[in-house]
Amino acid sequence: MKLQTPAIAPTQQQPYIPIKKSTVEPANLVAYWFKDSDGKLFRRWVPESTF
């Protein structure tokens, strides 16, 4: 699956905007907001170590 464009315009200092950190195991997850091809917002949980 290709990575969608972040919903909030990225900056050079912080290209991804983490929304909320989860305490769920096994990984420390961060929610990122994205827009799909229809312009609808959706949230994807990724391991904090990804970025």
Buried (B, 14 or more C-beta within 10 A) or exposed (E): EEEBEBBBEEEEEEEBBBEEEEEEEEEEBBBBBBBEEEEEEEEEEBEEEEE
